[in-house]
Amino acid sequence: MARDKSIKVRLTDDEFERITLYAKSKGFSVSEVIRDYIKRLPKADSLRSIFLLLVIHLAVNLSV
């Protein structure tokens, strides 16, 4: 799949240093590290399911 989207993120000097050092220590680019984190995020359907379960849980427990 082609990667044709990009984002710009503003970081503090400390944040930039931390992600750069981490990427270098693992032998990856900063972009690869960020893409790896994104891959670990729950899918949109999973987030909806979690939200619905939370709403049901709250509704059941608040109606007692």
MOPECOR-V337970 format. One line per field, one symbol per residue. ss: DSSP state (H for helix, E for strand, - for the rest). A space follows every 10 residues. Layout:
# MOPECOR-V337970
ss=???
This chain:
# MOPECOR-V337970
ss=---------- --HHHHHHHH HHHHHH---H HHHHHHHHH- ---HHHHHHH HHHHHHHHHH HH--
